Amino acid sequence: MRRLTTLFPSEFLEEHAEELGVVERDRNLQIPVLVWALVFGFAAGESRTLAGFRRSYNSTADETISPGGFYQRLTPMLAKYLRDLVEHGLDEVAVPDTVDADIGRFRDVMIADGTVFRLHEFLSDEFQARHEEQTGAKLHLLHNATDQTIERIDVTDEKTHDSTLFKTGSWLQGRLVLFDRASVDHIGLEEASAWMRCKA
């Protein structure tokens, strides 16, 4: 946490938000609190809901926001703001002298991941969840972080494991692939022709 707050001090978060106009409509929105609510909300556990992010924000902010007010702040401009923060963080920690020379053998860095979305119960027949009385869809992405492109996108029910859509083969040659540790037991790593690492 201290490392993150050093990279992203509150003053920097607030100033860049003002530059982009993220807080133009509502000066009462606490940008640092919102950023950390989103960051740690995604990092902790499997249940990632907008309601959960709002509760996290409200538990720390000086003034709480209603569900509607919170959702209205999830804008394309906020998405751009968060992308800028990621780029800033990468620029700060990417010191060339500390990178192993072997990393140069990779022509691409790929990220494979899946995110669950809760749906209305009327869709339960088509999008079955892992738990009863729930409905869930899963968005599967294969992201080329080097080219900043999406190479594959699939939407399935929640029960479908990410690994069933991840096919090894010659396309892995010369690529570094990052994926969840849960996928290790489901993917035949001996078939891959590239190094693979798991996300922490």
Rosetta constraint file for C-alpha pairs under 8 A:
AtomPair CA 1 CA 5 HARMONIC 6.26 0.50
AtomPair CA 2 CA 6 HARMONIC 6.08 0.50
AtomPair CA 3 CA 7 HARMONIC 6.33 0.50
AtomPair CA 4 CA 8 HARMONIC 5.94 0.50
AtomPair CA 5 CA 9 HARMONIC 5.13 0.50
AtomPair CA 5 CA 10 HARMONIC 7.59 0.50
AtomPair CA 7 CA 89 HARMONIC 6.71 0.50
AtomPair CA 7 CA 92 HARMONIC 7.50 0.50
AtomPair CA 8 CA 12 HARMONIC 6.27 0.50
AtomPair CA 8 CA 13 HARMONIC 6.42 0.50
AtomPair CA 8 CA 89 HARMONIC 7.96 0.50
AtomPair CA 9 CA 13 HARMONIC 6.45 0.50
AtomPair CA 10 CA 14 HARMONIC 6.11 0.50
AtomPair CA 10 CA 32 HARMONIC 5.66 0.50
AtomPair CA 11 CA 15 HARMONIC 6.03 0.50
AtomPair CA 12 CA 16 HARMONIC 6.09 0.50
AtomPair CA 13 CA 17 HARMONIC 6.17 0.50
AtomPair CA 13 CA 31 HARMONIC 6.73 0.50
AtomPair CA 13 CA 32 HARMONIC 6.08 0.50
AtomPair CA 14 CA 18 HARMONIC 6.27 0.50
AtomPair CA 14 CA 31 HARMONIC 6.07 0.50
AtomPair CA 14 CA 32 HARMONIC 6.92 0.50
AtomPair CA 15 CA 19 HARMONIC 6.26 0.50
AtomPair CA 16 CA 20 HARMONIC 6.35 0.50
AtomPair CA 16 CA 81 HARMONIC 7.78 0.50
AtomPair CA 17 CA 21 HARMONIC 6.04 0.50
AtomPair CA 17 CA 22 HARMONIC 5.08 0.50
AtomPair CA 17 CA 23 HARMONIC 6.28 0.50
AtomPair CA 17 CA 31 HARMONIC 7.35 0.50
AtomPair CA 17 CA 81 HARMONIC 6.84 0.50
AtomPair CA 18 CA 22 HARMONIC 6.09 0.50
AtomPair CA 18 CA 23 HARMONIC 5.96 0.50
AtomPair CA 18 CA 24 HARMONIC 6.80 0.50
AtomPair CA 20 CA 77 HARMONIC 7.33 0.50
AtomPair CA 20 CA 81 HARMONIC 7.20 0.50
AtomPair CA 21 CA 77 HARMONIC 7.74 0.50
AtomPair CA 22 CA 77 HARMONIC 6.27 0.50
AtomPair CA 22 CA 78 HARMONIC 6.09 0.50
AtomPair CA 22 CA 81 HARMONIC 7.63 0.50
AtomPair CA 23 CA 27 HARMONIC 5.66 0.50
AtomPair CA 23 CA 29 HARMONIC 6.75 0.50
AtomPair CA 23 CA 31 HARMONIC 7.82 0.50
AtomPair CA 28 CA 63 HARMONIC 7.75 0.50
AtomPair CA 29 CA 34 HARMONIC 7.99 0.50
AtomPair CA 30 CA 34 HARMONIC 6.30 0.50
AtomPair CA 30 CA 61 HARMONIC 6.80 0.50
AtomPair CA 31 CA 35 HARMONIC 6.08 0.50
AtomPair CA 32 CA 36 HARMONIC 6.30 0.50
AtomPair CA 33 CA 37 HARMONIC 6.04 0.50
AtomPair CA 33 CA 57 HARMONIC 6.14 0.50
AtomPair CA 33 CA 60 HARMONIC 6.83 0.50
AtomPair CA 33 CA 61 HARMONIC 6.34 0.50
AtomPair CA 34 CA 38 HARMONIC 6.26 0.50
AtomPair CA 34 CA 57 HARMONIC 5.85 0.50
AtomPair CA 35 CA 39 HARMONIC 6.09 0.50
AtomPair CA 35 CA 82 HARMONIC 7.99 0.50
AtomPair CA 36 CA 40 HARMONIC 5.85 0.50
AtomPair CA 36 CA 41 HARMONIC 7.86 0.50
AtomPair CA 37 CA 41 HARMONIC 5.65 0.50
AtomPair CA 37 CA 53 HARMONIC 5.92 0.50
AtomPair CA 37 CA 54 HARMONIC 7.80 0.50
AtomPair CA 37 CA 56 HARMONIC 5.54 0.50
AtomPair CA 37 CA 57 HARMONIC 5.39 0.50
AtomPair CA 38 CA 42 HARMONIC 6.22 0.50
AtomPair CA 38 CA 53 HARMONIC 6.10 0.50
AtomPair CA 39 CA 43 HARMONIC 6.35 0.50
AtomPair CA 40 CA 44 HARMONIC 6.01 0.50
AtomPair CA 41 CA 48 HARMONIC 6.61 0.50
AtomPair CA 41 CA 52 HARMONIC 7.45 0.50
AtomPair CA 41 CA 53 HARMONIC 6.01 0.50
AtomPair CA 41 CA 56 HARMONIC 7.58 0.50
AtomPair CA 42 CA 48 HARMONIC 6.27 0.50
AtomPair CA 47 CA 116 HARMONIC 7.89 0.50
AtomPair CA 48 CA 52 HARMONIC 6.68 0.50
AtomPair CA 48 CA 53 HARMONIC 7.60 0.50
AtomPair CA 48 CA 116 HARMONIC 7.55 0.50
AtomPair CA 49 CA 53 HARMONIC 6.41 0.50
AtomPair CA 49 CA 117 HARMONIC 7.54 0.50
AtomPair CA 49 CA 118 HARMONIC 7.73 0.50
AtomPair CA 50 CA 54 HARMONIC 6.22 0.50
AtomPair CA 50 CA 71 HARMONIC 7.77 0.50
AtomPair CA 51 CA 55 HARMONIC 6.18 0.50
AtomPair CA 51 CA 67 HARMONIC 7.25 0.50
AtomPair CA 52 CA 56 HARMONIC 6.17 0.50
AtomPair CA 53 CA 57 HARMONIC 6.24 0.50
AtomPair CA 54 CA 58 HARMONIC 6.09 0.50
AtomPair CA 54 CA 65 HARMONIC 7.67 0.50
AtomPair CA 54 CA 67 HARMONIC 7.14 0.50
AtomPair CA 54 CA 70 HARMONIC 6.58 0.50
AtomPair CA 55 CA 59 HARMONIC 6.06 0.50
AtomPair CA 56 CA 60 HARMONIC 6.88 0.50
AtomPair CA 57 CA 61 HARMONIC 5.92 0.50
AtomPair CA 57 CA 64 HARMONIC 7.63 0.50
AtomPair CA 58 CA 62 HARMONIC 7.82 0.50
AtomPair CA 58 CA 63 HARMONIC 7.12 0.50
AtomPair CA 58 CA 64 HARMONIC 4.77 0.50
AtomPair CA 58 CA 65 HARMONIC 6.72 0.50
AtomPair CA 59 CA 64 HARMONIC 7.90 0.50
AtomPair CA 65 CA 69 HARMONIC 5.91 0.50
AtomPair CA 65 CA 70 HARMONIC 6.03 0.50
AtomPair CA 66 CA 70 HARMONIC 6.13 0.50
AtomPair CA 67 CA 71 HARMONIC 6.24 0.50
AtomPair CA 68 CA 72 HARMONIC 6.21 0.50
AtomPair CA 69 CA 73 HARMONIC 6.69 0.50
AtomPair CA 70 CA 74 HARMONIC 7.10 0.50
AtomPair CA 73 CA 78 HARMONIC 7.46 0.50
AtomPair CA 74 CA 78 HARMONIC 6.17 0.50
AtomPair CA 74 CA 79 HARMONIC 7.55 0.50
AtomPair CA 75 CA 79 HARMONIC 6.47 0.50
AtomPair CA 76 CA 80 HARMONIC 6.29 0.50
AtomPair CA 77 CA 81 HARMONIC 6.17 0.50
AtomPair CA 78 CA 82 HARMONIC 6.24 0.50
AtomPair CA 79 CA 83 HARMONIC 6.25 0.50
AtomPair CA 80 CA 84 HARMONIC 6.20 0.50
AtomPair CA 81 CA 85 HARMONIC 6.44 0.50
AtomPair CA 82 CA 86 HARMONIC 6.42 0.50
AtomPair CA 83 CA 87 HARMONIC 6.33 0.50
AtomPair CA 84 CA 88 HARMONIC 6.09 0.50
AtomPair CA 85 CA 89 HARMONIC 6.13 0.50
AtomPair CA 86 CA 90 HARMONIC 6.21 0.50
AtomPair CA 87 CA 91 HARMONIC 6.13 0.50
AtomPair CA 88 CA 92 HARMONIC 6.26 0.50
AtomPair CA 89 CA 93 HARMONIC 6.33 0.50
AtomPair CA 90 CA 94 HARMONIC 5.68 0.50
AtomPair CA 94 CA 98 HARMONIC 7.98 0.50
AtomPair CA 94 CA 99 HARMONIC 7.91 0.50
AtomPair CA 95 CA 99 HARMONIC 6.97 0.50
AtomPair CA 99 CA 103 HARMONIC 7.18 0.50
AtomPair CA 105 CA 174 HARMONIC 6.56 0.50
AtomPair CA 106 CA 174 HARMONIC 4.80 0.50
AtomPair CA 106 CA 175 HARMONIC 5.06 0.50
AtomPair CA 106 CA 176 HARMONIC 6.11 0.50
AtomPair CA 107 CA 174 HARMONIC 5.69 0.50
AtomPair CA 107 CA 175 HARMONIC 5.85 0.50
AtomPair CA 108 CA 144 HARMONIC 6.93 0.50
AtomPair CA 108 CA 145 HARMONIC 7.34 0.50
AtomPair CA 108 CA 146 HARMONIC 5.47 0.50
AtomPair CA 108 CA 147 HARMONIC 7.78 0.50
AtomPair CA 108 CA 174 HARMONIC 7.06 0.50
AtomPair CA 108 CA 175 HARMONIC 4.90 0.50
AtomPair CA 108 CA 176 HARMONIC 6.33 0.50
AtomPair CA 109 CA 144 HARMONIC 6.09 0.50
AtomPair CA 109 CA 145 HARMONIC 5.52 0.50
AtomPair CA 109 CA 146 HARMONIC 5.63 0.50
AtomPair CA 109 CA 175 HARMONIC 5.84 0.50
AtomPair CA 109 CA 176 HARMONIC 4.83 0.50
AtomPair CA 109 CA 177 HARMONIC 5.95 0.50
AtomPair CA 109 CA 178 HARMONIC 7.62 0.50
AtomPair CA 110 CA 142 HARMONIC 6.85 0.50
AtomPair CA 110 CA 143 HARMONIC 5.62 0.50
AtomPair CA 110 CA 144 HARMONIC 4.64 0.50
AtomPair CA 110 CA 145 HARMONIC 5.76 0.50
AtomPair CA 110 CA 146 HARMONIC 7.54 0.50
AtomPair CA 110 CA 175 HARMONIC 6.93 0.50
AtomPair CA 110 CA 176 HARMONIC 6.05 0.50
AtomPair CA 110 CA 177 HARMONIC 4.66 0.50
AtomPair CA 110 CA 178 HARMONIC 6.14 0.50
AtomPair CA 111 CA 141 HARMONIC 7.84 0.50
AtomPair CA 111 CA 142 HARMONIC 5.71 0.50
AtomPair CA 111 CA 143 HARMONIC 5.02 0.50
AtomPair CA 111 CA 144 HARMONIC 6.47 0.50
AtomPair CA 111 CA 145 HARMONIC 6.86 0.50
AtomPair CA 111 CA 177 HARMONIC 5.79 0.50
AtomPair CA 111 CA 178 HARMONIC 4.80 0.50
AtomPair CA 111 CA 179 HARMONIC 6.07 0.50
AtomPair CA 112 CA 140 HARMONIC 7.55 0.50
AtomPair CA 112 CA 141 HARMONIC 5.78 0.50
AtomPair CA 112 CA 142 HARMONIC 4.54 0.50
AtomPair CA 112 CA 143 HARMONIC 6.36 0.50
AtomPair CA 112 CA 177 HARMONIC 7.29 0.50
AtomPair CA 112 CA 178 HARMONIC 6.27 0.50
AtomPair CA 112 CA 179 HARMONIC 5.12 0.50
AtomPair CA 112 CA 180 HARMONIC 7.80 0.50
AtomPair CA 113 CA 140 HARMONIC 5.94 0.50
AtomPair CA 113 CA 141 HARMONIC 5.59 0.50
AtomPair CA 113 CA 142 HARMONIC 6.77 0.50
AtomPair CA 113 CA 162 HARMONIC 7.00 0.50
AtomPair CA 113 CA 179 HARMONIC 6.10 0.50
AtomPair CA 113 CA 180 HARMONIC 6.86 0.50
AtomPair CA 114 CA 138 HARMONIC 6.33 0.50
AtomPair CA 114 CA 139 HARMONIC 5.37 0.50
AtomPair CA 114 CA 140 HARMONIC 4.32 0.50
AtomPair CA 114 CA 141 HARMONIC 6.19 0.50
AtomPair CA 114 CA 162 HARMONIC 6.29 0.50
AtomPair CA 115 CA 138 HARMONIC 5.47 0.50
AtomPair CA 115 CA 139 HARMONIC 5.24 0.50
AtomPair CA 115 CA 140 HARMONIC 6.72 0.50
AtomPair CA 116 CA 136 HARMONIC 6.40 0.50
AtomPair CA 116 CA 137 HARMONIC 5.70 0.50
AtomPair CA 116 CA 138 HARMONIC 4.37 0.50
AtomPair CA 116 CA 139 HARMONIC 6.40 0.50
AtomPair CA 116 CA 158 HARMONIC 6.43 0.50
AtomPair CA 117 CA 136 HARMONIC 5.55 0.50
AtomPair CA 117 CA 137 HARMONIC 5.26 0.50
AtomPair CA 117 CA 138 HARMONIC 6.11 0.50
AtomPair CA 117 CA 139 HARMONIC 7.73 0.50
AtomPair CA 118 CA 134 HARMONIC 7.58 0.50
AtomPair CA 118 CA 135 HARMONIC 5.89 0.50
AtomPair CA 118 CA 136 HARMONIC 4.63 0.50
AtomPair CA 118 CA 137 HARMONIC 6.56 0.50
AtomPair CA 119 CA 123 HARMONIC 6.84 0.50
AtomPair CA 119 CA 134 HARMONIC 7.97 0.50
AtomPair CA 119 CA 135 HARMONIC 5.31 0.50
AtomPair CA 119 CA 136 HARMONIC 5.52 0.50
AtomPair CA 119 CA 137 HARMONIC 6.99 0.50
AtomPair CA 120 CA 124 HARMONIC 7.46 0.50
AtomPair CA 120 CA 135 HARMONIC 6.47 0.50
AtomPair CA 121 CA 133 HARMONIC 7.61 0.50
AtomPair CA 121 CA 134 HARMONIC 6.65 0.50
AtomPair CA 121 CA 135 HARMONIC 5.66 0.50
AtomPair CA 123 CA 127 HARMONIC 6.01 0.50
AtomPair CA 123 CA 135 HARMONIC 6.69 0.50
AtomPair CA 124 CA 128 HARMONIC 5.36 0.50
AtomPair CA 124 CA 129 HARMONIC 7.66 0.50
AtomPair CA 124 CA 134 HARMONIC 7.22 0.50
AtomPair CA 124 CA 135 HARMONIC 4.95 0.50
AtomPair CA 124 CA 136 HARMONIC 7.61 0.50
AtomPair CA 126 CA 157 HARMONIC 7.17 0.50
AtomPair CA 127 CA 135 HARMONIC 5.87 0.50
AtomPair CA 127 CA 136 HARMONIC 5.56 0.50
AtomPair CA 127 CA 137 HARMONIC 5.64 0.50
AtomPair CA 127 CA 156 HARMONIC 7.16 0.50
AtomPair CA 127 CA 157 HARMONIC 4.32 0.50
AtomPair CA 127 CA 158 HARMONIC 6.71 0.50
AtomPair CA 128 CA 134 HARMONIC 7.52 0.50
AtomPair CA 128 CA 135 HARMONIC 5.50 0.50
AtomPair CA 128 CA 136 HARMONIC 6.00 0.50
AtomPair CA 128 CA 137 HARMONIC 7.59 0.50
AtomPair CA 128 CA 157 HARMONIC 5.48 0.50
AtomPair CA 128 CA 158 HARMONIC 6.14 0.50
AtomPair CA 128 CA 159 HARMONIC 6.59 0.50
AtomPair CA 129 CA 134 HARMONIC 5.71 0.50
AtomPair CA 129 CA 135 HARMONIC 4.97 0.50
AtomPair CA 129 CA 136 HARMONIC 4.83 0.50
AtomPair CA 129 CA 137 HARMONIC 7.50 0.50
AtomPair CA 129 CA 157 HARMONIC 6.68 0.50
AtomPair CA 129 CA 158 HARMONIC 4.93 0.50
AtomPair CA 129 CA 159 HARMONIC 5.83 0.50
AtomPair CA 130 CA 134 HARMONIC 7.80 0.50
AtomPair CA 130 CA 158 HARMONIC 6.44 0.50
AtomPair CA 130 CA 159 HARMONIC 5.62 0.50
AtomPair CA 135 CA 158 HARMONIC 7.89 0.50
AtomPair CA 136 CA 157 HARMONIC 5.98 0.50
AtomPair CA 136 CA 158 HARMONIC 5.04 0.50
AtomPair CA 137 CA 155 HARMONIC 6.77 0.50
AtomPair CA 137 CA 156 HARMONIC 5.70 0.50
AtomPair CA 137 CA 157 HARMONIC 4.39 0.50
AtomPair CA 137 CA 158 HARMONIC 4.89 0.50
AtomPair CA 138 CA 155 HARMONIC 5.64 0.50
AtomPair CA 138 CA 156 HARMONIC 5.28 0.50
AtomPair CA 138 CA 157 HARMONIC 5.60 0.50
AtomPair CA 138 CA 158 HARMONIC 5.00 0.50
AtomPair CA 138 CA 160 HARMONIC 7.68 0.50
AtomPair CA 139 CA 153 HARMONIC 7.21 0.50
AtomPair CA 139 CA 154 HARMONIC 5.94 0.50
AtomPair CA 139 CA 155 HARMONIC 4.73 0.50
AtomPair CA 139 CA 156 HARMONIC 6.73 0.50
AtomPair CA 140 CA 152 HARMONIC 7.90 0.50
AtomPair CA 140 CA 153 HARMONIC 5.63 0.50
AtomPair CA 140 CA 154 HARMONIC 5.07 0.50
AtomPair CA 140 CA 155 HARMONIC 6.20 0.50
AtomPair CA 140 CA 156 HARMONIC 7.88 0.50
AtomPair CA 140 CA 162 HARMONIC 6.65 0.50
AtomPair CA 141 CA 150 HARMONIC 7.07 0.50
AtomPair CA 141 CA 151 HARMONIC 7.76 0.50
AtomPair CA 141 CA 152 HARMONIC 5.76 0.50
AtomPair CA 141 CA 153 HARMONIC 4.74 0.50
AtomPair CA 141 CA 154 HARMONIC 6.72 0.50
AtomPair CA 142 CA 150 HARMONIC 6.00 0.50
AtomPair CA 142 CA 151 HARMONIC 5.52 0.50
AtomPair CA 142 CA 152 HARMONIC 5.00 0.50
AtomPair CA 142 CA 153 HARMONIC 6.54 0.50
AtomPair CA 143 CA 148 HARMONIC 7.22 0.50
AtomPair CA 143 CA 149 HARMONIC 6.01 0.50
AtomPair CA 143 CA 150 HARMONIC 4.55 0.50
AtomPair CA 143 CA 151 HARMONIC 5.81 0.50
AtomPair CA 143 CA 152 HARMONIC 7.20 0.50
AtomPair CA 144 CA 148 HARMONIC 5.55 0.50
AtomPair CA 144 CA 149 HARMONIC 5.22 0.50
AtomPair CA 144 CA 150 HARMONIC 6.00 0.50
AtomPair CA 144 CA 151 HARMONIC 6.48 0.50
AtomPair CA 145 CA 149 HARMONIC 6.88 0.50
AtomPair CA 156 CA 160 HARMONIC 6.40 0.50
AtomPair CA 160 CA 164 HARMONIC 7.19 0.50
AtomPair CA 161 CA 165 HARMONIC 7.72 0.50
AtomPair CA 162 CA 166 HARMONIC 6.65 0.50
AtomPair CA 162 CA 183 HARMONIC 7.11 0.50
AtomPair CA 163 CA 167 HARMONIC 7.69 0.50
AtomPair CA 163 CA 183 HARMONIC 5.87 0.50
AtomPair CA 163 CA 186 HARMONIC 5.98 0.50
AtomPair CA 163 CA 187 HARMONIC 6.19 0.50
AtomPair CA 166 CA 187 HARMONIC 7.81 0.50
AtomPair CA 168 CA 172 HARMONIC 6.79 0.50
AtomPair CA 168 CA 188 HARMONIC 7.73 0.50
AtomPair CA 168 CA 191 HARMONIC 6.60 0.50
AtomPair CA 168 CA 192 HARMONIC 5.69 0.50
AtomPair CA 169 CA 173 HARMONIC 7.95 0.50
AtomPair CA 169 CA 191 HARMONIC 7.05 0.50
AtomPair CA 169 CA 192 HARMONIC 6.16 0.50
AtomPair CA 169 CA 193 HARMONIC 7.19 0.50
AtomPair CA 170 CA 192 HARMONIC 7.77 0.50
AtomPair CA 170 CA 193 HARMONIC 6.79 0.50
AtomPair CA 172 CA 176 HARMONIC 7.77 0.50
AtomPair CA 172 CA 192 HARMONIC 6.61 0.50
AtomPair CA 172 CA 193 HARMONIC 5.94 0.50
AtomPair CA 172 CA 194 HARMONIC 5.50 0.50
AtomPair CA 173 CA 192 HARMONIC 7.93 0.50
AtomPair CA 173 CA 193 HARMONIC 5.27 0.50
AtomPair CA 173 CA 194 HARMONIC 5.18 0.50
AtomPair CA 174 CA 193 HARMONIC 7.70 0.50
AtomPair CA 174 CA 194 HARMONIC 5.72 0.50
AtomPair CA 175 CA 194 HARMONIC 5.73 0.50
AtomPair CA 175 CA 195 HARMONIC 7.24 0.50
AtomPair CA 176 CA 194 HARMONIC 6.40 0.50
AtomPair CA 176 CA 195 HARMONIC 5.74 0.50
AtomPair CA 176 CA 196 HARMONIC 5.77 0.50
AtomPair CA 176 CA 197 HARMONIC 7.42 0.50
AtomPair CA 177 CA 194 HARMONIC 7.89 0.50
AtomPair CA 177 CA 195 HARMONIC 7.16 0.50
AtomPair CA 177 CA 196 HARMONIC 5.09 0.50
AtomPair CA 177 CA 197 HARMONIC 6.36 0.50
AtomPair CA 178 CA 196 HARMONIC 6.44 0.50
AtomPair CA 178 CA 197 HARMONIC 5.41 0.50
AtomPair CA 178 CA 198 HARMONIC 5.49 0.50
AtomPair CA 178 CA 199 HARMONIC 6.08 0.50
AtomPair CA 179 CA 183 HARMONIC 7.01 0.50
AtomPair CA 179 CA 197 HARMONIC 7.07 0.50
AtomPair CA 179 CA 198 HARMONIC 5.23 0.50
AtomPair CA 179 CA 199 HARMONIC 5.73 0.50
AtomPair CA 180 CA 184 HARMONIC 7.54 0.50
AtomPair CA 180 CA 198 HARMONIC 5.72 0.50
AtomPair CA 180 CA 199 HARMONIC 5.46 0.50
AtomPair CA 180 CA 200 HARMONIC 7.81 0.50
AtomPair CA 181 CA 198 HARMONIC 5.41 0.50
AtomPair CA 181 CA 199 HARMONIC 6.47 0.50
AtomPair CA 181 CA 200 HARMONIC 7.56 0.50
AtomPair CA 182 CA 186 HARMONIC 7.85 0.50
AtomPair CA 183 CA 187 HARMONIC 6.23 0.50
AtomPair CA 184 CA 188 HARMONIC 7.96 0.50
AtomPair CA 184 CA 189 HARMONIC 7.68 0.50
AtomPair CA 184 CA 198 HARMONIC 7.97 0.50
AtomPair CA 188 CA 192 HARMONIC 7.30 0.50
AtomPair CA 189 CA 196 HARMONIC 7.99 0.50
